[in-house]
Amino acid sequence: MAPPLSVSTGSSVPTRKPGTVTSLVTQTQSSSTSTSVTVPTKIPGTSSHPTNPTGTTTTAVPATTLEPLRCQNGGTPLANKCLCLSGFTGERCETVMNNINIDVVKAEINVTVVVTNMNFSESMEDPTSTAFKVFVEIFRTRMDPIYRETVPGFLSIEVIQLSKGSVVVDQHVVLDVPYASYASVYTQAVANVSARLKATNCTSSSTSTSPAESQELCFKANATHVNTVPLMMAGVCLNNSTISQSYQKYFLPVNVLGQLMCVSNCSIHHPDTYACNGRGYCYIQLGGPTCYCQHSDWYWFTGSHCEQVVSKVGVAVGVALGLVVLLLVILVLAICLGWRRHWSGKHSVADLEESQEKWYNNEEWEWNAPPQGITARTPTAPSWTGNIPGTEGGTGSHRVSSSFRPSLDKVDTSLQTQIARPQVTRI
């Protein structure tokens, strides 16, 4: 027995007894003005229970489940839409953006300091050695708080090289700088780092038991150097947080009216735009830029750049003319075939009559009637024998079919001939 299909907005739903055929709509009003509507359904059938005199029947509707939203390119489902990563758009994050605004860029400040309270070892020159890694961990742990207090947008420290002279540390201080105010913010950050390091003789001590946190670093006075590093524009778009690594090779950084953008080959701001000739849309795929060609009421556009134009009218006219030519060819072939059959039949009859006439004119046949009083008998074979001129001895025999025509002008009609009844002879 199928259960009733209920649509409720908050109140209880009445139930019905099995076996009854009902059409019940109940509407109740509560203090919260909630409404419930119950639509019990049942397929008509026999039952031992009493039936509703109204005789109405309904059909059970199975519940359906929506297919879960599947986001592409790392997107995250959020309610009924996708939350796309940077550089992607679309209902399912399936489209790569051609123009991506870059508001913040990564800048670097080159800093060189001399640590006087630690000894240098030859193994510290190798970035893969344990001595190098231990020193870098201590240096980062002690210097991070100083840079965070001094440099707005500070991100990290990258130790480039360790060299002899106590321990000479060549490092890059990495920070985020707004591109719109890059010049002023970056210049101020460089000045802050220089002033802070020149005013610091040693890092603050710590009571931590960790070697990296308990180790104090002291610097050689007047040996600290702070230098600017030019902004590497080529690396702006090689950032996985901005553009997916699979598409980075199709983007270039471009300054458009003071706004830094990473533009793809499909963008009009790209120096080598992948043009679709105004007849389609360019979009980026894993294989590179591709044109999606549009169609008008009169033309189709095709080709890698939508450069080929196909007229719909021309195609229609060409197809029509092709069909007409095909019909004409079929008609001509039919006429030729009929004429050939008619000509071949007429020619064969004429040739047969002509050959028969020539055959009888070239050969002389004589009907040698038997002497008077001799009864002619049926020959034992369906053939006639007569003298054939031109043969050796002047005599010969020739078997003639039953369709031959005797020469009746040489028949002596005055002779009396008796023809006996034909007799059947077995061969």
Secondary structure, DSSP 8 states (H G I E B T S, - for coil): ----EEEESSS------TT-----------TT---EEEE--B-----SS---TT---B--------------TT-EEETTEEE--TTEESTTS-EE-SEEE--EEEEEEEEEEEESSS---GGGGSTTSHHHHHHHHHHHHHHHHHHHHHSTTEEEEEEEEEEETTEEEEEEEEEEEEGGGHHHHHHHHHHHHHHHHHT-SB------SSHHHH---BB-TT--EEEE----GGGTT--TTTS-TTTGGGEEEEEETTEEEEEETTSTTSTT----TTSEEEEEETTEEEEEE-B-SSEEEESTTS-EEEEHHHHHHHHHHHHHHHHHHHHHHHHHHHHHHHHHHHHHHHHHHHHHHHHHHH---------TT--B---SSS------TTSGGG-------TT----GGG--TTS---B--------
